[in-house]
Amino acid sequence: MARPERRGARCPSCKTHSDTPHSTYVRRPADLPAAGRSVQLHLHVRRFSCRNTKCVRRTFAERLPGLLAPRARRTRRLAAAQCAVGMTAGAEAGARLLSPLAMPTSPDTLLRLMHRAPLPAYTTPRMLGVDDWALRKGRTYGSILVDLEAHRVVDLLPDRSAPTVAAWLRQHPGVELIARDRSTEYSRAAALGAPDAQQVADRWHLLLNARQMVERWLTGAHARLRALPEVPGVESSPVRRHASFPRTRSEERAGEESRARRVAAYEEVRRLHLAGEPLLRISRTLKLARATVRKYARAETFPERAVRVPGPSILDPFLQYLEQRHATGCANALALWREIRARGFGGTSRQVHRWLQTRRTAPARSTPRTRCGNAPNPTNPRPNGSLPSPKQLAWLCVQPQSALAATEAAPLARLEQDAEAARVLALARRFCELVRERGVTHGAEPISSCATFEQWLAEARTCGVRTVETFAQGLEQDGDAVRAALRARAPITQPW
Ligand SMILES: [Zn+2]
């Protein structure tokens, strides 16, 4: 139990001092624990009459600003302790932790305390990273500003326009280096807001742009590349299934119908695109996603969906044995299953049954006569091995070659049989190397990456593949920032 000892108090409205008591009441705020037990104060708070006859208040309660906010149910020092725990552990874990520490509270209250805490002060960073972040992906974007030396977010801006970012830069002079993507908005913002700062194209975005360029080219050429034969001897993948198990007939039919719809959409997009209609308008009229319209407009033939190669299965280690047994004439799924179960297979007989279905050349003896006409296709529908999608291939292409597994390198080797593909792949790989290495010594002579970048640029601009030439032109337009990225003692390689 406690009571304030000051004589009188000031009216919060008119600031007139009063020591005319009106009444008292009890406040029971929670306080810091004592000796491991939670503490509740019993504060006898006085109410005074305001002596100022013109004041809007007749009476007022005395305030205890150092200890307790008006109407608060916990003391300031308890709130500070709880907030510190919440900041470190998070709301849910923090609330669990605070209970045995005798400062119990709910996760929601912790969140409220944390939201109310003032933002930490920051100094204007010397090296600033600018990128966009999605409030709602595809719809609303803001800008995120990061101190690249302290690895801390400095500020979030409500949009990604040049004036907003430029205004921030003007209010926070002293930024010496700005790392950004290659959008014109951010480069304009930097030029407007901090004209003296060095602009650097963010290397992560350079790699991203290179991958997107490869993907764009592959999308257009995928149909042609799929016809390329596999390179013999390169694929050293372990025994795996190459196609998924056959689907039911209704699934098959649904798949065919969906493909027909996509082909129709593709033809319509191509027709409108060749007639000179802007992509945005095509996307609106046909109610197709913009990315889809862009993909269709670029592809010279209908881009088939990549066949998903099934992931590893517990059946894989037994495939070789099953093949052998099947070759000797055993087509009894149950018998095969019993045999491999004795060898350690932990799955069900159904898996063996489904595998066997893909191997059958004649309907099983147990199949009813009426369904014999629809026996599964005996020949493997994709003897050539499927090619990964443009997205997957582009990803493989920009990886360091030494990091690729043999199975990952195989589709790339298959692509390289095509002269144009080989040219695109080689240029993309060299560009990625340049971005990754930056000024690394070659042999005894240290060659700056920039010299090699100029060679790369000259080659790429005249390579005869339009997608690559456009990419190179874009880099040339942003040349200073790109060269700075290849030269700089690099601020970043990662998205934040
Ligand atoms: Zn008053």
Residues whose N, C-alpha, C, O or C-beta is under 5 A from the ligand:
A	BS01	ZN	C11 S13 C14 C50 N52 C55 R57
